[in-house]
Amino acid sequence: MIVLLVTFTVEKGHEDRALEFIRVMQQKTRQEPGCVKYTGHQSTENPRKFFFYEVYKDEAALEAHRAADYFKQYVTHGLDEIIESRERGLYKIVS
């Protein structure tokens, strides 16, 4: 399995729009056959800060997620346009 952690801050005034994109992405991504877990989070201390915790069966499942039409619509042409800063990290589960 592969874990992707994405933390990001949206531009001021775009918090509600980010929440809309996150809700749609959760609903669609959780239906992907290679998705194990996909959860968006919003900071309780700073409403402009968010993170995604994503778990996929393997790299191919992650690549299929990134290639989905809705990823392009809600991330590439959605969240990416309102993000002020972002960090990504790929992890493996310790067993």
N, CA, C and O atoms as CSV, one atom per row, in Angstrom:
chain,resi,resn,atom,element,x,y,z
A,1,MET,N,N,0.831,-1.185,0.000
A,1,MET,CA,C,0.000,0.000,0.000
A,1,MET,C,C,0.876,1.249,0.000
A,1,MET,O,O,2.030,1.233,0.431
A,2,ILE,N,N,0.292,2.311,-0.491
A,2,ILE,CA,C,0.991,3.588,-0.548
A,2,ILE,C,C,0.080,4.660,0.058
A,2,ILE,O,O,-1.127,4.684,-0.180
A,3,VAL,N,N,0.694,5.540,0.844
A,3,VAL,CA,C,-0.045,6.610,1.504
A,3,VAL,C,C,0.443,7.945,0.958
A,3,VAL,O,O,1.645,8.182,0.834
A,4,LEU,N,N,-0.499,8.801,0.639
A,4,LEU,CA,C,-0.184,10.149,0.191
A,4,LEU,C,C,-0.780,11.119,1.199
A,4,LEU,O,O,-1.967,11.046,1.515
A,5,LEU,N,N,0.044,12.022,1.700
A,5,LEU,CA,C,-0.404,13.074,2.601
A,5,LEU,C,C,-0.168,14.399,1.895
A,5,LEU,O,O,0.962,14.725,1.531
A,6,VAL,N,N,-1.237,15.162,1.702
A,6,VAL,CA,C,-1.142,16.454,1.035
A,6,VAL,C,C,-1.674,17.510,2.003
A,6,VAL,O,O,-2.843,17.471,2.388
A,7,THR,N,N,-0.819,18.446,2.392
A,7,THR,CA,C,-1.254,19.557,3.232
A,7,THR,C,C,-1.234,20.815,2.383
A,7,THR,O,O,-0.339,21.009,1.561
A,8,PHE,N,N,-2.229,21.668,2.588
A,8,PHE,CA,C,-2.280,22.877,1.779
A,8,PHE,C,C,-3.050,23.981,2.491
A,8,PHE,O,O,-3.879,23.734,3.367
A,9,THR,N,N,-2.744,25.200,2.081
A,9,THR,CA,C,-3.436,26.387,2.568
A,9,THR,C,C,-4.057,27.071,1.368
A,9,THR,O,O,-3.399,27.281,0.348
A,10,VAL,N,N,-5.329,27.416,1.494
A,10,VAL,CA,C,-6.011,28.104,0.391
A,10,VAL,C,C,-5.961,29.609,0.617
A,10,VAL,O,O,-5.775,30.088,1.736
A,11,GLU,N,N,-6.131,30.326,-0.463
A,11,GLU,CA,C,-6.155,31.784,-0.388
A,11,GLU,C,C,-7.342,32.232,0.472
A,11,GLU,O,O,-8.387,31.582,0.500
A,12,LYS,N,N,-7.162,33.331,1.155
A,12,LYS,CA,C,-8.202,33.877,2.024
A,12,LYS,C,C,-9.495,34.092,1.230
A,12,LYS,O,O,-9.482,34.622,0.119
A,13,GLY,N,N,-10.603,33.669,1.830
A,13,GLY,CA,C,-11.897,33.822,1.191
A,13,GLY,C,C,-12.333,32.636,0.350
A,13,GLY,O,O,-13.450,32.632,-0.168
A,14,HIS,N,N,-11.475,31.625,0.200
A,14,HIS,CA,C,-11.787,30.464,-0.636
A,14,HIS,C,C,-12.026,29.197,0.178
A,14,HIS,O,O,-12.030,28.097,-0.373
A,15,GLU,N,N,-12.223,29.344,1.471
A,15,GLU,CA,C,-12.415,28.177,2.336
A,15,GLU,C,C,-13.649,27.365,1.948
A,15,GLU,O,O,-13.575,26.139,1.871
A,16,ASP,N,N,-14.770,28.021,1.705
A,16,ASP,CA,C,-16.001,27.301,1.354
A,16,ASP,C,C,-15.870,26.590,0.010
A,16,ASP,O,O,-16.369,25.478,-0.164
A,17,ARG,N,N,-15.212,27.225,-0.915
A,17,ARG,CA,C,-14.992,26.599,-2.237
A,17,ARG,C,C,-14.117,25.352,-2.084
A,17,ARG,O,O,-14.379,24.323,-2.706
A,18,ALA,N,N,-13.078,25.452,-1.255
A,18,ALA,CA,C,-12.210,24.298,-1.001
A,18,ALA,C,C,-13.015,23.151,-0.393
A,18,ALA,O,O,-12.839,21.996,-0.781
A,19,LEU,N,N,-13.887,23.460,0.548
A,19,LEU,CA,C,-14.724,22.428,1.161
A,19,LEU,C,C,-15.601,21.736,0.123
A,19,LEU,O,O,-15.775,20.519,0.174
A,20,GLU,N,N,-16.150,22.491,-0.808
A,20,GLU,CA,C,-16.971,21.904,-1.875
A,20,GLU,C,C,-16.148,20.932,-2.714
A,20,GLU,O,O,-16.584,19.813,-2.984
A,21,PHE,N,N,-14.957,21.364,-3.125
A,21,PHE,CA,C,-14.081,20.498,-3.934
A,21,PHE,C,C,-13.707,19.235,-3.157
A,21,PHE,O,O,-13.709,18.138,-3.715
A,22,ILE,N,N,-13.391,19.386,-1.890
A,22,ILE,CA,C,-12.993,18.246,-1.061
A,22,ILE,C,C,-14.141,17.248,-0.939
A,22,ILE,O,O,-13.927,16.041,-1.060
A,23,ARG,N,N,-15.337,17.734,-0.703
A,23,ARG,CA,C,-16.497,16.836,-0.575
A,23,ARG,C,C,-16.731,16.033,-1.857
A,23,ARG,O,O,-17.000,14.833,-1.802
A,24,VAL,N,N,-16.629,16.689,-2.992
A,24,VAL,CA,C,-16.823,15.992,-4.270
A,24,VAL,C,C,-15.711,14.965,-4.475
A,24,VAL,O,O,-15.977,13.833,-4.879
A,25,MET,N,N,-14.467,15.357,-4.198
A,25,MET,CA,C,-13.346,14.432,-4.383
A,25,MET,C,C,-13.466,13.221,-3.459
A,25,MET,O,O,-13.156,12.100,-3.865
A,26,GLN,N,N,-13.910,13.435,-2.234
A,26,GLN,CA,C,-14.102,12.297,-1.326
A,26,GLN,C,C,-15.125,11.322,-1.903
A,26,GLN,O,O,-14.888,10.115,-1.947
A,27,GLN,N,N,-16.251,11.849,-2.341
A,27,GLN,CA,C,-17.323,10.999,-2.852
A,27,GLN,C,C,-16.858,10.202,-4.072
A,27,GLN,O,O,-17.121,9.003,-4.163
A,28,LYS,N,N,-16.181,10.849,-4.992
A,28,LYS,CA,C,-15.766,10.175,-6.229
A,28,LYS,C,C,-14.583,9.239,-6.006
A,28,LYS,O,O,-14.582,8.115,-6.506
A,29,THR,N,N,-13.581,9.691,-5.263
A,29,THR,CA,C,-12.365,8.897,-5.080
A,29,THR,C,C,-12.632,7.634,-4.283
A,29,THR,O,O,-12.039,6.592,-4.564
A,30,ARG,N,N,-13.501,7.705,-3.307
A,30,ARG,CA,C,-13.805,6.526,-2.487
A,30,ARG,C,C,-14.435,5.400,-3.300
A,30,ARG,O,O,-14.497,4.263,-2.834
A,31,GLN,N,N,-14.897,5.702,-4.499
A,31,GLN,CA,C,-15.469,4.681,-5.381
A,31,GLN,C,C,-14.424,4.020,-6.281
A,31,GLN,O,O,-14.724,3.031,-6.949
A,32,GLU,N,N,-13.216,4.550,-6.304
A,32,GLU,CA,C,-12.152,3.966,-7.134
A,32,GLU,C,C,-11.776,2.590,-6.590
A,32,GLU,O,O,-11.666,2.417,-5.376
A,33,PRO,N,N,-11.579,1.613,-7.471
A,33,PRO,CA,C,-11.252,0.257,-7.002
A,33,PRO,C,C,-9.929,0.175,-6.238
A,33,PRO,O,O,-9.775,-0.694,-5.380
A,34,GLY,N,N,-8.981,1.052,-6.527
A,34,GLY,CA,C,-7.682,1.004,-5.848
A,34,GLY,C,C,-7.583,1.878,-4.615
A,34,GLY,O,O,-6.535,1.927,-3.972
A,35,CYS,N,N,-8.669,2.575,-4.274
A,35,CYS,CA,C,-8.666,3.468,-3.114
A,35,CYS,C,C,-9.022,2.685,-1.854
A,35,CYS,O,O,-10.057,2.020,-1.795
A,36,VAL,N,N,-8.156,2.771,-0.855
A,36,VAL,CA,C,-8.403,2.138,0.440
A,36,VAL,C,C,-9.024,3.150,1.401
A,36,VAL,O,O,-9.952,2.828,2.142
A,37,LYS,N,N,-8.499,4.378,1.379
A,37,LYS,CA,C,-9.003,5.443,2.252
A,37,LYS,C,C,-8.712,6.792,1.600
A,37,LYS,O,O,-7.661,6.986,0.988
A,38,TYR,N,N,-9.650,7.711,1.738
A,38,TYR,CA,C,-9.478,9.054,1.176
A,38,TYR,C,C,-10.287,10.006,2.047
A,38,TYR,O,O,-11.517,9.994,2.019
A,39,THR,N,N,-9.592,10.823,2.813
A,39,THR,CA,C,-10.271,11.706,3.749
A,39,THR,C,C,-9.660,13.098,3.706
A,39,THR,O,O,-8.445,13.264,3.812
A,40,GLY,N,N,-10.526,14.096,3.550
A,40,GLY,CA,C,-10.102,15.488,3.618
A,40,GLY,C,C,-10.321,16.020,5.023
A,40,GLY,O,O,-11.268,15.626,5.703
A,41,HIS,N,N,-9.451,16.907,5.452
A,41,HIS,CA,C,-9.516,17.476,6.800
A,41,HIS,C,C,-9.325,18.984,6.727
A,41,HIS,O,O,-8.602,19.487,5.866
A,42,GLN,N,N,-9.980,19.704,7.639
A,42,GLN,CA,C,-9.796,21.146,7.766
A,42,GLN,C,C,-9.307,21.429,9.179
A,42,GLN,O,O,-9.814,20.864,10.149
A,43,SER,N,N,-8.324,22.303,9.283
A,43,SER,CA,C,-7.764,22.679,10.583
A,43,SER,C,C,-8.820,23.346,11.457
A,43,SER,O,O,-9.630,24.136,10.972
A,44,THR,N,N,-8.803,23.026,12.737
A,44,THR,CA,C,-9.684,23.697,13.695
A,44,THR,C,C,-9.070,25.011,14.172
A,44,THR,O,O,-9.751,25.833,14.785
A,45,GLU,N,N,-7.798,25.203,13.893
A,45,GLU,CA,C,-7.099,26.416,14.327
A,45,GLU,C,C,-6.989,27.468,13.234
A,45,GLU,O,O,-6.932,28.664,13.518
A,46,ASN,N,N,-6.959,27.017,11.983
A,46,ASN,CA,C,-6.855,27.927,10.848
A,46,ASN,C,C,-7.729,27.376,9.726
A,46,ASN,O,O,-7.344,26.408,9.069
A,47,PRO,N,N,-8.896,27.972,9.494
A,47,PRO,CA,C,-9.830,27.417,8.502
A,47,PRO,C,C,-9.321,27.434,7.068
A,47,PRO,O,O,-9.964,26.869,6.184
A,48,ARG,N,N,-8.192,28.063,6.821
A,48,ARG,CA,C,-7.606,28.069,5.477
A,48,ARG,C,C,-6.699,26.867,5.244
A,48,ARG,O,O,-6.275,26.624,4.114
A,49,LYS,N,N,-6.395,26.109,6.301
A,49,LYS,CA,C,-5.478,24.960,6.198
A,49,LYS,C,C,-6.263,23.656,6.107
A,49,LYS,O,O,-7.232,23.434,6.832
A,50,PHE,N,N,-5.809,22.799,5.186
A,50,PHE,CA,C,-6.462,21.517,4.937
A,50,PHE,C,C,-5.405,20.438,4.739
A,50,PHE,O,O,-4.231,20.728,4.508
A,51,PHE,N,N,-5.850,19.179,4.836
A,51,PHE,CA,C,-4.998,18.095,4.354
A,51,PHE,C,C,-5.837,16.920,3.914
A,51,PHE,O,O,-6.939,16.685,4.410
A,52,PHE,N,N,-5.269,16.177,2.948
A,52,PHE,CA,C,-5.840,14.927,2.483
A,52,PHE,C,C,-4.985,13.792,3.025
A,52,PHE,O,O,-3.757,13.844,2.965
A,53,TYR,N,N,-5.643,12.769,3.553
A,53,TYR,CA,C,-4.992,11.517,3.916
A,53,TYR,C,C,-5.536,10.484,2.948
A,53,TYR,O,O,-6.727,10.173,2.959
A,54,GLU,N,N,-4.643,9.947,2.098
A,54,GLU,CA,C,-5.062,9.051,1.031
A,54,GLU,C,C,-4.270,7.752,1.110
A,54,GLU,O,O,-3.054,7.771,1.302
A,55,VAL,N,N,-4.957,6.634,0.964
A,55,VAL,CA,C,-4.302,5.327,0.948
A,55,VAL,C,C,-4.773,4.583,-0.293
A,55,VAL,O,O,-5.971,4.462,-0.549
A,56,TYR,N,N,-3.805,4.087,-1.057
A,56,TYR,CA,C,-4.093,3.348,-2.287
A,56,TYR,C,C,-3.441,1.971,-2.221
A,56,TYR,O,O,-2.456,1.770,-1.510
A,57,LYS,N,N,-4.000,1.032,-2.966
A,57,LYS,CA,C,-3.462,-0.332,-2.987
A,57,LYS,C,C,-2.026,-0.365,-3.486
A,57,LYS,O,O,-1.210,-1.149,-3.000
A,58,ASP,N,N,-1.712,0.504,-4.478
A,58,ASP,CA,C,-0.374,0.524,-5.053
A,58,ASP,C,C,-0.196,1.795,-5.885
A,58,ASP,O,O,-1.108,2.616,-5.986
A,59,GLU,N,N,0.981,1.944,-6.473
A,59,GLU,CA,C,1.289,3.124,-7.300
A,59,GLU,C,C,0.336,3.241,-8.489
A,59,GLU,O,O,-0.069,4.343,-8.861
A,60,ALA,N,N,-0.019,2.105,-9.080
A,60,ALA,CA,C,-0.926,2.118,-10.233
A,60,ALA,C,C,-2.283,2.707,-9.845
A,60,ALA,O,O,-2.885,3.439,-10.630
A,61,ALA,N,N,-2.760,2.401,-8.661
A,61,ALA,CA,C,-4.034,2.950,-8.192
A,61,ALA,C,C,-3.930,4.458,-7.994
A,61,ALA,O,O,-4.870,5.190,-8.306
A,62,LEU,N,N,-2.800,4.924,-7.481
A,62,LEU,CA,C,-2.589,6.363,-7.309
A,62,LEU,C,C,-2.543,7.053,-8.670
A,62,LEU,O,O,-3.126,8.123,-8.844
A,63,GLU,N,N,-1.862,6.454,-9.620
A,63,GLU,CA,C,-1.786,7.037,-10.959
A,63,GLU,C,C,-3.166,7.062,-11.628
A,63,GLU,O,O,-3.500,8.024,-12.319
A,64,ALA,N,N,-3.963,6.016,-11.428
A,64,ALA,CA,C,-5.319,5.995,-11.981
A,64,ALA,C,C,-6.157,7.118,-11.364
A,64,ALA,O,O,-6.959,7.750,-12.052
A,65,HIS,N,N,-5.968,7.358,-10.077
A,65,HIS,CA,C,-6.668,8.457,-9.398
A,65,HIS,C,C,-6.299,9.793,-10.041
A,65,HIS,O,O,-7.172,10.605,-10.348
A,66,ARG,N,N,-5.023,10.009,-10.238
A,66,ARG,CA,C,-4.561,11.273,-10.817
A,66,ARG,C,C,-4.998,11.445,-12.270
A,66,ARG,O,O,-5.078,12.571,-12.760
A,67,ALA,N,N,-5.278,10.353,-12.954
A,67,ALA,CA,C,-5.684,10.416,-14.360
A,67,ALA,C,C,-7.195,10.568,-14.545
A,67,ALA,O,O,-7.668,10.779,-15.661
A,68,ALA,N,N,-7.941,10.462,-13.462
A,68,ALA,CA,C,-9.404,10.541,-13.555
A,68,ALA,C,C,-9.851,11.931,-14.013
A,68,ALA,O,O,-9.251,12.941,-13.646
A,69,ASP,N,N,-10.906,11.962,-14.814
A,69,ASP,CA,C,-11.437,13.237,-15.303
A,69,ASP,C,C,-11.837,14.163,-14.166
A,69,ASP,O,O,-11.599,15.368,-14.236
A,70,TYR,N,N,-12.440,13.615,-13.122
A,70,TYR,CA,C,-12.857,14.461,-12.009
A,70,TYR,C,C,-11.669,15.016,-11.240
A,70,TYR,O,O,-11.788,16.081,-10.635
A,71,PHE,N,N,-10.519,14.332,-11.239
A,71,PHE,CA,C,-9.309,14.887,-10.617
A,71,PHE,C,C,-8.909,16.163,-11.352
A,71,PHE,O,O,-8.595,17.183,-10.738
A,72,LYS,N,N,-8.930,16.081,-12.662
A,72,LYS,CA,C,-8.586,17.270,-13.461
A,72,LYS,C,C,-9.571,18.411,-13.193
A,72,LYS,O,O,-9.175,19.571,-13.084
A,73,GLN,N,N,-10.846,18.070,-13.090
A,73,GLN,CA,C,-11.865,19.093,-12.890
A,73,GLN,C,C,-11.792,19.735,-11.505
A,73,GLN,O,O,-11.833,20.960,-11.396
A,74,TYR,N,N,-11.684,18.927,-10.445
A,74,TYR,CA,C,-11.787,19.453,-9.087
A,74,TYR,C,C,-10.448,19.722,-8.397
A,74,TYR,O,O,-10.399,20.444,-7.400
A,75,VAL,N,N,-9.375,19.152,-8.916
A,75,VAL,CA,C,-8.057,19.426,-8.334
A,75,VAL,C,C,-7.261,20.334,-9.270
A,75,VAL,O,O,-6.937,21.467,-8.911
A,76,THR,N,N,-6.946,19.843,-10.465
A,76,THR,CA,C,-6.127,20.627,-11.393
A,76,THR,C,C,-6.765,21.968,-11.740
A,76,THR,O,O,-6.094,23.001,-11.740
A,77,HIS,N,N,-8.061,21.946,-12.035
A,77,HIS,CA,C,-8.755,23.182,-12.423
A,77,HIS,C,C,-9.674,23.690,-11.312
A,77,HIS,O,O,-10.544,24.525,-11.557
A,78,GLY,N,N,-9.484,23.190,-10.103
A,78,GLY,CA,C,-10.293,23.604,-8.965
A,78,GLY,C,C,-9.400,24.037,-7.814
A,78,GLY,O,O,-9.064,25.213,-7.681
A,79,LEU,N,N,-9.022,23.078,-6.987
A,79,LEU,CA,C,-8.192,23.389,-5.824
A,79,LEU,C,C,-6.874,24.065,-6.193
A,79,LEU,O,O,-6.461,25.027,-5.545
A,80,ASP,N,N,-6.219,23.563,-7.231
A,80,ASP,CA,C,-4.914,24.136,-7.611
A,80,ASP,C,C,-5.003,25.636,-7.871
A,80,ASP,O,O,-4.018,26.353,-7.690
A,81,GLU,N,N,-6.152,26.112,-8.286
A,81,GLU,CA,C,-6.305,27.530,-8.615
A,81,GLU,C,C,-6.513,28.416,-7.388
A,81,GLU,O,O,-6.402,29.639,-7.483
A,82,ILE,N,N,-6.813,27.810,-6.236
A,82,ILE,CA,C,-7.030,28.609,-5.023
A,82,ILE,C,C,-6.028,28.289,-3.912
A,82,ILE,O,O,-6.114,28.841,-2.815
A,83,ILE,N,N,-5.087,27.403,-4.198
A,83,ILE,CA,C,-4.089,27.021,-3.197
A,83,ILE,C,C,-2.970,28.044,-3.152
A,83,ILE,O,O,-2.404,28.432,-4.174
A,84,GLU,N,N,-2.670,28.467,-1.930
A,84,GLU,CA,C,-1.581,29.416,-1.690
A,84,GLU,C,C,-0.256,28.679,-1.493
A,84,GLU,O,O,0.780,29.123,-1.987
A,85,SER,N,N,-0.285,27.551,-0.772
A,85,SER,CA,C,0.919,26.738,-0.558
A,85,SER,C,C,0.506,25.284,-0.359
A,85,SER,O,O,-0.609,24.991,0.075
A,86,ARG,N,N,1.443,24.366,-0.689
A,86,ARG,CA,C,1.128,22.939,-0.610
A,86,ARG,C,C,2.394,22.135,-0.365
A,86,ARG,O,O,3.476,22.498,-0.824
A,87,GLU,N,N,2.241,21.038,0.366
A,87,GLU,CA,C,3.312,20.050,0.548
A,87,GLU,C,C,2.716,18.670,0.353
A,87,GLU,O,O,1.605,18.386,0.801
A,88,ARG,N,N,3.478,17.811,-0.327
A,88,ARG,CA,C,3.046,16.432,-0.559
A,88,ARG,C,C,4.110,15.487,-0.046
A,88,ARG,O,O,5.301,15.801,-0.061
A,89,GLY,N,N,3.671,14.331,0.407
A,89,GLY,CA,C,4.604,13.295,0.821
A,89,GLY,C,C,4.015,11.927,0.596
A,89,GLY,O,O,2.850,11.687,0.910
A,90,LEU,N,N,4.817,11.023,0.050
A,90,LEU,CA,C,4.418,9.633,-0.142
A,90,LEU,C,C,5.027,8.795,0.984
A,90,LEU,O,O,6.192,8.978,1.338
A,91,TYR,N,N,4.247,7.886,1.538
A,91,TYR,CA,C,4.681,7.081,2.672
A,91,TYR,C,C,4.305,5.618,2.449
A,91,TYR,O,O,3.426,5.290,1.651
A,92,LYS,N,N,4.994,4.767,3.173
A,92,LYS,CA,C,4.605,3.363,3.210
A,92,LYS,C,C,4.198,3.043,4.651
A,92,LYS,O,O,4.697,3.644,5.603
A,93,ILE,N,N,3.300,2.101,4.784
A,93,ILE,CA,C,2.821,1.706,6.098
A,93,ILE,C,C,3.879,0.827,6.760
A,93,ILE,O,O,4.385,-0.111,6.144
A,94,VAL,N,N,4.205,1.126,7.991
A,94,VAL,CA,C,5.186,0.348,8.736
A,94,VAL,C,C,4.489,-0.906,9.275
A,94,VAL,O,O,3.449,-0.833,9.930
A,95,SER,N,N,5.095,-2.049,8.978
A,95,SER,CA,C,4.485,-3.294,9.466
A,95,SER,C,C,5.474,-4.078,10.309
A,95,SER,O,O,5.143,-5.153,10.808
